[in-house]
Amino acid sequence: MSGLVQLGCYTPASGGGAGEGVMLARRDPYSGVLTDLRVVAVTDSPSFLARHPTRPVLYAANEVDQGRVSAWTMAPDGGLSPLGSRPTGGASPCHVSVAPDGGLLAVANYGSGSVAVHPLDSAGAAGERADLAVHRGRGPDPDRQAGPHAHMVWWAGARELWAVDLGTDAVNRYTVDGGRLRAAGEAVGVEPGTGPRHLAYGPDGWFYLVGELDATVTAYREDPATGSARAVARVPTSADGGQAQPSEIAVDGSGRYLYVANRGPDTIAVFALEDGIPRRVAEVDSGGKWPRHFLLSEGLLYVANERSHGVATFEVPASTGVPVAIGPVLAVPSPTCIAPGEVLSM
């Protein structure tokens, strides 16, 4: 089992978080339980982390009023050396993603509802922003959807970018040429009031969109001939749907199970993917309060419970897909994101 995990933590710069920035923990080689927590980068509210696909570089979205994206070179022991920081042109960025070829970085500015693109040089450092696409519109929820709120950016290819917008009930598609964004319409239809947050890609052309506001997962199927996608099924993320505010969504490596974190009920819901359709088979306690993010890795599940300041570890048997809590909860101040911490071979 590989040995390092990186954690982003809210700091006082964003909503009164208790963290200092990016932290590193070591995984026990036998149990997988996390230990030896330490700060490796002091930075304002790194709410989401992403890795370069070929370089030993880590990126973080700094979720502050004048949003920034920061980068570090990773040492073999998990230490971080600064590669610089760039303004994203928007407020409260909450997601960052690197293109598959490693040439561009995209950032979702939640507060201002915009998407920024930055070029990356040969060392993986981000250059000045190449473009900024500002979303327009609103949704039916007067409190959460009075304007656009970009919540995720996802590369559907080296030059195709999707942006999930909670505020406008949209998944916007862009083509990217030389770092410039060109709107290409909506990637999929989204029901009004969904409040889409994140999506996860599954096998055989299926992908899944989690709605933060209506606590649902919508399953879409791509048509390989046309590239279009249609909604096939829509299911609640929790048995306690009235209280749930789902956050992260992911499909396991086998493609057999889908996982959703539910804030409020504080659970992890497990769905079997039978013919692509999600069917909830279990819902387990997240091991804390307000599960904002999780990491599936090598038969283990790590859950960042933001408001109880801890990361819980679960074993995930391949036979059932249902997480089983193991070991003690690691005390982590205001955790927001968990990422693998190993240095990639060049």
C-alpha positions, 0 to 999 in steps of 0.5 A: 500500500502506498503511504501518503495522503494530503489534506486541504483544510479551511483556515480562518481566512475563509469562514473561520476555519481552524486549519493552517493550509495543506497537511500530510498524513502517513498511512499505516502499511498494513491497516491503512489508518492515518498517522503522523499528521503535519503541516506542509504548506501554510496557505489560505483555505485550500478547499480543493486539491488536484495533482498534475498528471505527470509532474510531482506538482500539487495545486490548491484552490484558495477559497477566499474573496480574491480567489487564487490558485497555488502550486507546489513541487512535491518531495518524495517525503511529501514536503512541498516547495512553493511554485507560485500563486495566481489570481483566478479572477473570481471569488471563492474558488472551490475546485481545480482540475488539470487537463489530461495532457498537463498543459492547462489548469481550470478553476471554478470560482464559486462566489462569482460564478466563473471559470478560469483557465491558466497555462502550465509551464514545463515545471507545472507552474501556473501562468497568468490567467489565459481566460475567464468565462462568467456564467449568467442566470439563476435557479428557483432557490432564492437563497442558493440560486440567486446567481451563478455558482460554479462548483466543479470543473472537469476535463472531458478531453484535452480540449473540452471542459465541463463546468458544473454550476449549482446556481444556474442548474447547468453543466456548461460545456466549453472547447478550449483552444490556446487557453481560450474558452469557447462556449459550446452549450450545455453538456446535459439537461439538469432539472430546475432546483437540483443545484448540481455540485459534482459529477463522477464518470462511470463505465460504459459511457455512464456518468452521475451528477449529484444535486446539493439542493435536492439531494439526488443523483441523476444517472446519464448515459452517453450516446457514442454515436452523437456524444450527447447524453440523456438522463436515465434515472434519478434517485435520492442520495439518502434515506433522510432526504429532507436533511441531506446536503450531498457533497462528494460523489465517486465511482469505485475502480471496479465500476460496481459501486457509487458513493455519495457523502451526505452532510446533515445526516452525516452518512456515506451512501453506497449504490450498486450500479446494475446496468448503470442504474444506481440502487442504494444498498447501504448508508453508513455513518461518516464517522463525524460531522459534515462529510465534505469530501472523501478519497477511495484508495486501494480498498479503503475510504477516507472521509473528511468530516469538516465540522467535527475536525476529523478524518475517518478511515473505513475498509471497503470489502470488494464483495459488498462495497459497504464501508466498515469503520476501522481504527481511530479517527484522525484529528484534522482541523477543518478538513475540506479535501483529501488527495493521494500524496505520493510523488509520481515517477517521471 
